[in-house]
Amino acid sequence: MKAFIVDRYGKKELMRLGDTPRPQLLDDDVLIEVHAAGVNLLDSKIKSGEFKLILPYRMPLVLGHDVAGVVVQVGSRVRQFKAGDQVYARAPDHRIGTFAEFIAVNENDVAPKPMNITMEEAASIPLVGLTAWQALIEKAHLVKGQKVFIQAGSGGVGTFAIQLAKHVGATVATTTSGANTELVKSLGADVIIDYRKDDFEKVLQNYDVVLHSQNAAALEKSLRVLKSGGTLISISGPPDPAFAKGIGAPWFVRLIARLLSAGVRRKAARRDLRYSFLFMRSNGQQLREITRLIEAGVIRPVMDRVFPFESANEALAYVETGRAKGKVVVKIKRD
Ligand SMILES: NC(=O)c1ccc[n+]([C@@H]2O[C@H](COP(=O)([O-])OP(=O)(O)OC[C@H]3O[C@@H](n4cnc5c(N)ncnc54)[C@H](OP(=O)(O)O)[C@@H]3O)[C@@H](O)[C@H]2O)c1
């Protein structure tokens, strides 16, 4: 099959369009013909080698975590899907590779594609949708009436998280640059801060939850906008010991996570806050909940650009600029 292959780690390395064997179908897997693949910063971070310690891959490697497509074959133990089903998924760590014509995914990581959106739109959802779900619902237990601050509301995670938090009934504050104000407003954001002009720390007080996705300075400030008993969830580091333990990391990685997060954990404890690092996971059950919300019209995909298959490197480079409004997708199967 045709795929975009990475031969070695490196920030500047380009993916090479080449031929590679179809992935092996295990008993619990469905083989998906990829129609569209979502692009995430995680693809870029894996390619650069930044994640080598916690997420090592053997080369050559096919990148790509998000897929929307059609089931073409099922393993002997598969019960939830059959050939011809339209599905979407976040391919699990260590078995990624959606920048290709086919991918095999365990059926428990797959969900039916929402019927009211296109393949390209569906491919934009899994990784960011599950991230928002796991941060706000699973970890923070966000409920009606609470106040949540979602950083970078115009990004992939932010556009989904704002809509999910509004659905729950929370008041949502977000940061974005002036040009994206209308976008985040249309998604339901109540308080919008232009981070190029204003300092969120001076505007926000007594928040219940912060979804942090930016740099260390924003992490430090986030501690100060939370009220006592509040929750700070970071998806951009530093990793904490609970995360390292959860992925079964070796002792030295656990030690590094302990050291890297010592400062923020200490400061959080002093203010009676909970700090937690999230590294999202594939989850077909949660993705089914997301399908329901999309089909009910509660959440809509926010798309920036769709690139043709041949332009997967350009798609990745565009995401790396950090300026995407919503999601970037590569269309793999021609109509
Ligand atoms: N741990 C996990 O499981 C996990 C999962 C998903 C993502 N992440 C991480 O979370 C981060 C966000 O991911 P993403 O996919 O949402 O990124 P993204 O879509 O690439 O984010 C782009 C958006 O960020 C906005 N932005 C840039 N700098 C900003 C700032 N200082 N303040 C507020 N907004 C800013 C930009 O808006 P303007 O153009 O208006 O500046 C743009 O719309 C990344 O570091 C990613 O790797 C982690």
The ligand as a Gaussian input file, in Angstrom:
#p B3LYP/6-31G(d) Opt

LIG

0 1
 N       -1.294000      15.507000      26.049000
 C       -2.197000      15.230000      25.126000
 O       -2.867000      14.195000      25.165000
 C       -2.411000      16.206000      24.008000
 C       -3.462000      16.026000      23.109000
 C       -3.687000      16.989000      22.119000
 C       -2.843000      18.091000      22.044000
 N       -1.826000      18.208000      22.921000
 C       -0.932000      19.398000      22.882000
 O       -1.734000      20.535000      23.188000
 C       -1.275000      21.653000      22.451000
 C       -2.427000      22.217000      21.634000
 O       -2.804000      21.262000      20.655000
 P       -3.771000      21.650000      19.455000
 O       -3.880000      20.454000      18.579000
 O       -5.004000      22.278000      19.966000
 O       -2.866000      22.759000      18.735000
 P       -3.179000      23.634000      17.446000
 O       -4.497000      23.270000      16.874000
 O       -1.988000      23.556000      16.563000
 O       -3.247000      25.102000      18.059000
 C       -3.222000      26.183000      17.193000
 C       -3.966000      27.327000      17.841000
 O       -3.278000      27.773000      18.994000
 C       -3.501000      29.163000      19.142000
 N       -2.421000      29.750000      19.927000
 C       -1.100000      29.773000      19.622000
 N       -0.403000      30.382000      20.614000
 C       -1.318000      30.726000      21.565000
 C       -1.240000      31.370000      22.830000
 N       -0.063000      31.777000      23.335000
 N       -2.363000      31.552000      23.529000
 C       -3.559000      31.134000      23.054000
 N       -3.705000      30.536000      21.849000
 C       -2.594000      30.336000      21.121000
 C       -3.522000      29.678000      17.734000
 O       -4.361000      30.797000      17.681000
 P       -3.793000      32.186000      17.108000
 O       -3.427000      31.908000      15.678000
 O       -4.963000      33.094000      17.302000
 O       -2.588000      32.517000      17.947000
 C       -4.099000      28.506000      16.920000
 O       -5.467000      28.682000      16.596000
 C       -0.093000      21.139000      21.627000
 O        1.097000      21.370000      22.352000
 C       -0.337000      19.651000      21.526000
 O        0.822000      18.902000      21.291000
 C       -1.583000      17.299000      23.889000

